[in-house]
């Protein structure tokens, strides 16, 4: 039996401490910003790049993304935009999956039909 199996809560706490220490390092953001980015030339990628740049320019507090399956939110998360990503989806499964992504805070909404 591994330490992870014997002490799951302590293992997760240790991982969180490591993540917090790395992400609070003064060089972390600089290194991320200098990483070479190879765009995929997809519409999703273009939207993500634009959202990241706009958030940086206007000093936004968050990026909000409405998503059915979470692909746009995942793309945004990969780039570590420096602000939280609020992921809104009508599907519980998508919200659960997105909760495991870096910097993503998922929420759910339901469609309502208004008849006049």
Order of alpha helices (4+ residues) and beta strands (2+ residues): alpha-alpha-alpha-alpha-beta-alpha-beta-alpha-beta
